[in-house]
């Protein structure tokens, strides 16, 4: 079970980094795009937190 959790954590960590890279490299983002990326990051962070809790139990 830990292997699945660890691979899922790695997946979501990579997705989060991709979003950060996309935001940091694009200087022409609209407010709507920034909000969209923020919502995606919030969902990813929520999932990562839940996975870390599951990993501890």
N, C-alpha and C positions, 0 to 999 in steps of 0.2 A: 504494500500500500504506500509506503514511503517513497518508492521509486516513482509511482504515478503522481504523487503530490509534488515531488521535487521537479519532475519534468514539466508539470503544469505551471509551477512557480517560474521555472526558467522561460516557458513560453510567454507568460504574461509580463514578465520582466522585459523580455525582448520587445514585445508589442509596445510597452510603455516607453522604452527607449526610442523606438521608431517614431512615436508621436512627438516626443521631446525634440528629436532631431528635425522632424518636419517643421515644427513650430520655430525652432531656433535658426533654421537655415532660410526660412521664407520671411522676407521683410515686407511683403505686400498682403498680409492676411487681413481679411475683413473682420469686423466684430463678430459676425455670425460664425465664421470659421474658427475664431479663437474660442468662442463659446462651445462649439461642437467638439473641438479638441479637448477642452476642459472637461466636458461631460464624459468623453471617452476615457480620459485619464482617471476621473473619479470612479468610474465603473471598474477599471483595472485595479486601482488601489484598493477598492472594496473587496474584490476577488482575492487579491494578494493577501490582504489581512485575514480573510476567512481561511485561506489555505495555510497560512502560518499558524493560526489557532488550531486547525485540524492536525497539523503536523506535530504540534506540542502534545496533543491528546493521544 
